[in-house]
Amino acid sequence: MRNLEGIVMTPDASTWRSSAEYDHLDALTASDLAWEWLRRNEAYDADFETLAASDAPEGLSDKIRQRWGLRFPRRSTDATA
């Protein structure tokens, strides 16, 4: 791997864990994979926490949906029912 200046860069493998821990990612759909990364994003988490607050400003959900590219084509079903 080379950086923009053409210098060879070797990834730091000192913190690498077993690739077997990531095997489940092979079976994910594109939307599942996107969610796995989105839910780990600190900026998204902050937006979600703001939205979840009881005093969230009107229209914030639309702003978050647009910012993060979220689409909800149909209402989710109640999994507890």
Beta strands, then each sheet from edge to edge (+ up, - down):
end
